[in-house]
Amino acid sequence: MRDKDKKIDSLPDSFETEEKTGAFWDAHSTMDYPEHLEPSDDTIEISERVFEVQVAEDVFKKLEQAATSLHLSVSTVVDKILRKQLV
């Protein structure tokens, strides 16, 4: 329920940068601006699932080092290693 005494900042017409947009929405809720929301008939299909796997800290540090040297994310390095080993 909306607090009647809560002051809602006006929604800017535009934002100067993506960073300022992010900062605004980090501090505000879309639920405070219902007049700007529109219903949508869009459907989202999930085409790929991602899983979390726990690894020991020393292994993760080695993965980070490898990722840094290859200019890749840790996730990408793990994916490449697992695909190579499991084929």
Helices and strands as residue ranges (DSSP letters): H 18-27, G 30-32, G 34-36, H 57-70, H 74-86
